[in-house]
């Protein structure tokens, strides 16, 4: 019988076997050191930690068994390590014949007018959100309002893409450390670019 420990990962309590704990601890310390202690690094690490909690929650399936060494090894293989980032450089585009991850349907909080349903459908089907909204309006008119009911049902049952993992899944991208880091850095760059545009605007210069 193996000794087990109780740990907290991103606010979720897990039981973990001692050898698995040592391996997971070494992995997470390596990630923490790689991303650094600044605000951006802490945000990336927090999202990775949340993803680790999601994976182990799926594994335990609510029955709360102890995390094993094999589970930790699978986790590391799935998420990747900082050491192999350089090896993956230049491989952003999928190779010919290589399968891409199937997209998951979420409501898109970045493309929302009401509930983000049309935005989520647009991402899922790789279409312009405006086209999806026009289709929804036409369906509502042609079906005497039944289309609105369908929209409301989707609003209720389709989850919003809140976490980084969900937003990557929505776009059909693998939830790996590399993709989490890239996604968050792209968001930071987008915010910086928006701020630059605001500073250059006439309104800002006159105030």
N, C-alpha and C positions, 0 to 999 in steps of 0.2 A: 504494500500500500504506500502510495506516494504522499509526501507532505504537501499540503495546499495552503495558499495564502489568499487574502482578500485584498483586492485593489480597486481603485477608482479611476476609470478612464472616461474623461469628458463628462463627468457627472453620473456615470452608470457604474454600479457595483458588480464586480465579477469575482469568481473564485478561479484561481489559477494554480497549476502544479508548479512546484519550486523550480525545476529545470526550465520550464516554459517562462516563468517569471524572469529568470536571469537573462534568457535570450531576448525577451521582449524589452527588458530594461536597457540592455546594451544597444538594441536597435533604436529605441526612442532617444537615448542619450546621443547617439550618433546623429540622428535627425536634428535634434535641438542644437547641437554644435554646428551642424552644416548650415542651418538657416540663420543662426545668430540670435542675438537677444534684443534687436531693435523691434519697433512696432510691426513692421512688415513681416519680419521673420517669425514673431510671436503669432501673428494672424495666420500665416501659412501653417505653422506647427499646430495651432488650435484646430484648424480644419482637417489636418491629417489625423489628429487624435480623435476627432469626431467620427471620421471614416473608420478608424480602427474599432471604435465602439460599435458602429453600425455592423461591421463584419462579424464581430464576436457575438453581438446580439442575435444575428441571423443564425449563427452556428449553434448557440445555446438554445435557441428557439423557445425562450421563456421558461425552460425547465431548470435553468441554472446549474448545469454540470460544470466541472472544472475545465478551464482552458488547458489544452495539452500542448506539448512541445511541437507536435506535428501541425497543429493549428497555427502556431506562431510561424513556423517555417512556410506554410501556405500563404499566410498573410504577407510575409516579407517578399515572397516570390510574386504575389499579385501586385503589391504597391510599388515594389522596386526599392533600390537603395541609392544613396547619393553617389556611391562608387561607380555605379553603372550608368549615371546620367551622361557622362562624357562619351560613353560607347554608343549611346542612342542619339547623339547629336547628328543633325543632318538627316534624320529619318522621320521628319514631320509628315511627309506625304505617304499614304499607304502604297505599298508595292502593287504592281499589276496582279490582279487575281486575289489579292489579300482581302479577307472579309473585314468589314467595319462593324463595330458594335451596333446592335439594334437600338434605336432611339426609344425612350420611354416617354409616355405622355404626361406632361405636367402643365399647370397653368404658369404662364410666363409673367413674373412680376415686373419685368422691364418693358414688356409690350402690352400694357393693360389700359383699357378704357373703363371697363366695369370690373370683371373678375379675372381677366387674363386668359380666358378660355381660347379666344381667337388667336392670341399671341402664341399660346402653347401649341395649338393645332398648326399654326404657320411654321413653327420650328419643326414639329413632328413630320409634316409633309414637305418641308423645305420650300415653302411658298411665301409670297408677300403677305403680311398681316392684313393689308388693305383689301386684298382679293378675298381672303377668308371672311372678313367682316361684311363685304358686299354679298357673298354667298349666304351668310347667316341672315342678313336683312331680306334677301330675296326669298329664302325659305320661309321666313316668318310671314311674309306677305302672301306667298303662294299656298301656304298650309293653314291659313286663318289663325295664325298665332301658335301653331304646334311647334314651330321652329324655336320659339322663345322658351317653350317648356323644355325642349331638349337642351337648350343652352343653360337653363337654370339647373337641370339635372347634372350636366357636366360640371357646372360651377360647384355643385355640392360634392360630387364623388371624385373629381380629379384633384389631386393634391397640388398645392403651389410649390414651385421649385424654390425653396428657401435656402437650403444649404448648398455649398459648392459642389458636393457630390451629386445632388439632385440636378443641378444646373448642367453638370457635365453629362449625366445620363440623358437629360433632355436633348442634348445636342449629339448624342450617340458617341461620346468620347469615353475612353476607359478612365475609370477613377483611380489614377495612379498618382504617386507623389509628384512626378514630373508635370502631369497635367494640372494638378491642383496648384502647384507653384506658378505655372504659366498663366492659368486663368486669373489668379489673384493679382499677379504683376500686370497683366493686361488691363484689369479693372483700375488699378492705381494709375497706370499710364493714361487711361481714358479720362479719369478725373483731373489729372494734371493738365491734359490738353484742353479740357472744357474750361478750366480755370484760366488758362492762358488766353483763350478766346474772349472770356468775360473781361479780362483786364485790358484787352485791346479794343473792346467795344466802345462806341461813342458815349454811351450812358455812363460807363465806369470812368472814362477820362474826364467827363464833365462834373462828376460828383466830388 
